[in-house]
Amino acid sequence: MSWQAPTEAEILQTVDATWPAARYFDSGPFTLRLGHNCGQRVSAASARGQASAAEIGAAERSMLALDQARLFMISGKDTELDAALAARGYAIKDPVTMFACPVATLAQHDPKGLTAIRTEAPLGVMQEIWAAGRLEKGRLAVMARAKGPKTYLLGRVDDRPAGAAFVAMDGKSAMLHALEILPEHRRKGLGLAMTAATAAWAAEHGAETFSLIAVTANTAACGLYHSLGMQDVGYYHYRKKD
């Protein structure tokens, strides 16, 4: 059977499963997320349907009650909400591109050997690499919350720790998160090697689709994923009000 690209909704479901918030709450047509200061993805509200001005206001009050910023995730279906939030003074923040491809497309590039070493828990050196990339320590708790099969990868260049990544499964889909390469080891092919290694792990665990999300302004990362045969399958951005 031929591979079918996931929809935006399916990718966002995979995000929630593989990079989960601490808790989820309903507020009218919105899903609210408690993030514990672990980043935007686990702290943003998202809409399940059309929202009235009163329902937007109720969601805002709930986010403030959770001691969180007023932050909404806006996908392709949310054009009316996007306009309503703009009218309320919300600014666009961090447009994101969603990528996906058949898992075999990337797994075929797996370098094997010691380039990317799998671990069941994040090693201390991996935490140092993520910290160097300003990935807050609290996000390790996000990784720990993922319920499905998952693994951590340590990337190496010339027998030295050089990168870290996390990948988790959601049914037949896998998603890569937190890929970080130390600056002195960039442009050496490690990003490709680690992405392929995570796809190889996913293939071994029954994945058919491999996906990830990247900030659209990160043209280097987006260019890498396009060069590997990944497809744009959707977009979202945040609307935030201070």
C-alpha positions, 0 to 999 in steps of 0.5 A: 500500500502506498504511503499517504501523507498525514494531515495537519490534524494528525501531525498535531495529534502526534505532537501531543502524544510524543511531546505531551503537556503536563495536563490538558483542560477543556475551556469551551471549544479550546484545549488548554495545556499546562506546560510548567514553563517547558516551552510553547508547544506544551503551553498553548491553547488550541481550538477544536472548533469555532470560538466566540469572543466570550469563549476566547475571553474565558480561555484567556482567563483560564490561561492566566489562572494557570500562571501562563501567557495568553498563547494560542496555537493557530493551524490552517483551519483557524483563520477566523480565530487568527483574525479575532486574536489579531483584532484583540492585539495578539502578535504572531510568533514563531511560524512552524513548518510540519514535515513528514515522509515514509520512514524508509526514506530516511532510515536508508541513510542510517550510518549505524555504528557509533555515530548515533548511540541509543540510550534508554534515558538521557545521559548527563552529556546529552543534557549538557548538549541540550543546555548549550542549545538553550533547551531548558532542563524542564523539557526533559520532563516532557520527554519523560511523559511520552507514553509510547515507545521512545529513545534518546540518541547521542551523536558523536564526531571523531569519538566525541559527544557532539549532538543529542536527540529524542524520538517517540512513537504515536501508533504507526507514526514517529516524531523527532524532537530536540535535535541539537548539534554543538556549534563546533560540530555543525556542517559535518553531516551529523544532523543527517546522520542523527535524523536517519538514525532516529528513523531507523529506530522508528522503522524497527518499532513499526513506524510507517511515517516519520515526522518533525516540526521546525521553525520556518525561519530556520532555513538551514534546518528546513533545507536539510529536511527538504533535501532528505525527501521530507514533505511540507504537510502543514503549518502553524504559528502562535498568537501571543499577548503579553 
